[in-house]
Amino acid sequence: MRTILYLAITLLLFTTTSCLKDESETTQALKTNNPLITDFDLKINEIIAPYAMKYSTAGVSVGIYKNNQTFYYGYGSKKKGINSIPDSETLFEIGSITKTFTALLMVDYLQSQGLSIEDPINDYLPSSIPLLEYNDHPIRIKHLLNHTSGLPRLPSDFESGMDINNPYKHYDSTKVYNYLKTFTLQKEPGEIWEYSNLGAGLAGLILERKNHKSFEQLLLEKICTPLELNSTKITLNDNDKQNIAVGYNTYGFEAHNWDNMNAYKAAGAIVSNAKDMVEYGKNILNSQSSILKNQIEDCLNISYQSSSIKMGLGWIYQTNNDIEIILHDGGTGGFTSFIIISKSKNTAMVFLFNNILSESDLGFVNDLITEILN
């Protein structure tokens, strides 16, 4: 059985293995807005409560769409030490789940222009960038969206000038393009899956370059407005800053918000809440009735498959107890997030945490997914 554990360790935007260490098992009082009325309420509480009572836990906002019903549950605190349970409106950084939005934006652009995911990316880059190919096989647009481009996770010079509290702030589009001018592919694009934040960031730069608009402008115009995702954005206003949960790093300290991801916005800059993310998940789940039907369907088509992973564009396919799920997760300096969709079970679920999960916590997440699906 494939589980989400594989993903959560692999897809964090920028972290080290120290972020996966187990934390103190000291407990705290349970804080929740779960009404504890129905059997479903009680079962969800049975699984989440032990995690929520761990002293290392900050908070979690859960959104579930199942059998045409929507459920929201909050546990813990928006900020440690304050009695403020996160709810469906509380904002969280969603990290790499952003990449699913990036894929949708790219497909929307290509469809509108009669272009193809098979196009070489050099067709969309400045002419000063040498041809990015290996043995006459170029990097194509689809390779940026399914992590088979052959580009590294991050450029080799990425850590030069990096602020660990806001690690993408220093790396702009000029640095990306300068890096690509000296980069040499070591493998054929499309052959090997290797997670690449650089590839996703580059997809965003292409979108900005060809549309003459910022990534956030495109996000709001092409996805958030038509799908009515009114709290999904990158730039926060004063009210948003009061409503975003405080993130906590692996050591339990308050984490700086990743509020400037510069050239890597398309890799992980979006902020959202459980309400919006459930609505987004419903559109992926019920793609045939979505206003973005054609774009979503293209993103869900399998674009890469190996013995270890199956990819759409932006989305990853796995199984949970033989049930196929479509998913992505995300991690920033103080937040962890998951979105999981099962078409066969007519279910979409979102888990938003304002702390980094330990390796043992990932097992609890998998148990929660299993229970909701069953």
Order of alpha helices (4+ residues) and beta strands (2+ residues): alpha-alpha-beta-beta-beta-alpha-beta-beta-alpha-alpha-alpha-alpha-alpha-alpha-beta-alpha-alpha-beta-beta-beta-beta-beta-beta-alpha
